[in-house]
Amino acid sequence: MSCCHGKQSGECVCDVVSKIVKAQDEVAAAQDNCCTTGCENSIEQLLSPTTVNGNGPTTIPFVLYCKGDCDLFFATGLVQENTSLECIETPVFKAKKIKKGCCAELELLEFDTDNGIGLHHHSSKDKCNFIPQDATGNFIETGVCITVDLHCFCAIQCLNPVTPLPAPVVSPIGKDC
């Protein structure tokens, strides 16, 4: 796999993530600010007339590959649940913002599963074994964001557009919902 050869600006991952953010912003504006393979196809699907009218997906989830070894990039983040911290590890992201210098704020997305347990259960980085066997094809927002330098990545793979499920609400300590 070669990195960024062609007519790109030399910042191909940054360029694609910028397009994703722009497309998602258009959809969010059309939806009152609610938040096949290939990025161009995913962007076209997101901006299709049914989506812009408020009837379709809101997000293009994607994975990134690091420069050098071209391995899939896994991010980890911490979320507080009651009195403990839980670690979230995932290779799937939602672009939230592009910042100065080709930095991006990315939200970590978790796999939705048939049994409803989608968060915090990934441990294997061996090929695609990190995908739960009962994954539904949708994702769960985590609310956990990281800022990355998009220059550190060689490749991006977009997944089909989806509307992620909202992050689970954590009950306050000592109170029932």
N, C-alpha and C positions, 0 to 999 in steps of 0.2 A: 504494500500500500504506500503510495507516495503522498506527501503532504503538500497541499496547497499549490499544485502545479496548474497553470491555466491562467485565466484572465481575472482572477481575484485580486484584491488589493494587497495580498500578502498576509492578510489577517482573516483567512477564510472562516475559522470557527467564530471569530468575533462578528464577521459580516452576517453569518447565518443566525446567530443568537440575536443580533440587532433586528433582523427581519422577523424573528419569532416574537420579540417584544412588541414591535410595531403592529404585527397582525393581532396579537392578543389585546393590545390597547384599543384597536379598532373594534374588536368584538366587545370588549368591556364597555366602550362608549355606547355601542348599540344596545347593550344589555344593562344600562344604568350602573356601570362600574362593577359588575359582578366579575368577580374574578374568573394504504399500501405502504411501503417504506420509502424513505427519501424525504429530505427536508422541504424541497420545493413542492412535492405532492402534499405533504402535511400542511404547509402554509396555504396552498390552494384550497384544500379541504376545509381548513379553519375559516377561510374567507368566502366560502361558497354562500350563495344568496340565502339559504335556509339558516345558516349560522349567523350572518349579519342581522337577520330579522329576529334574533333572539331564540331560535329553535334548535340550536346545535351546540357542539362542544365549545369550550372556552380556553383550552390549554393544549399546547403541543409539548408533551413530555419528551425528554431526550436523554441520551447518554453521551459521555465524552471519553475520549481516549487520550492518554498522556503522551507527550512527545518522548522520543527516545525509544522506550520499550513498547509503545503503542498499546499498553495494557488498559483495560477498562478502569476508569477512575471511580473509586468509591469514596464518598464523603461520610464523615461521622459528625453527629451533632448531639447535644444534650438537651433533654426536656425534663422539667421537674414535674413529677406525678406525686401528688400528696407530699410526703416528706422525703421522698427519695428521688434520685436522678436516674433517668433511663437513657441509655445510649441508642441512637438511631444510626443505622449504617445502610446506605443505599447508593446505587449507581444512577438512579433516575431523578431528574430534576425538572423544575418549572422555572423558566426565566422570569424574574420579577422586574429588574431594572438594569439598564446599562449605565455604568458610571464612567467618569473620566479615565482615559488611558486604557480603554478596552477591558475594564474590570466589570464584572457582572454580579448582581445579587441573585442567587439561586435558592429556591426553596427545595428542600429534600422531600421527595415523594416516596411513599411506601406502597407496597402492593396490597390491593384489596383481595381478600380471600373468601372462599365459600363459608368458612366457619367464623368469619367476622374478625379474626385476629390478623391484622395486617401490619401492625407496628412492632418494631424491635426484634424481629425473629429471623434475621439474616446472618448467617455466620460463614457460609462457604463462598470463597471467591474463585472456586474452581470452575472455569468455563461458565456455563449458564446455570449452575446448580444453586445459585442464590435466588432464583425465581421459585416461590413456593409452588408445590404441585397443584394446589387448589386455587391458584390465582385466577381471578375473574376477568382480567383484562383491563380493569379500572385501577385507579390509584387513589390514595388517601393523602390529603394535604397534612403536613405535620406542623406547619407554622415555624419550623426551624429553617433559618436562612443562613447561608454562608456567602462571603464575597470572594470571588476567584479572579485571577488574572487569566483572561482567555488566551493570552499568548502562550500559556503553558500546555495547551492542548493541540494535538495534531489532527484529530478527526472528531466529527459529531455524527450521531445517528439519531434521527427524529423518529418517534413512534407516531401512530395514528392519533389524531386529536381526540381528546376526552374532556369531560367535565369531572374533575377530581371530587371525591367525596370530602366533605369538610372534616377538619381535624376533630377527633373526639374531645368532648368537653370533660375536663378534669374537675371532679367535685372538690369544693373547698374542704380543708381539713376539719373533720368532726361534724360535717353537715351532710345530710342526705338530699338528693335531688327530688 
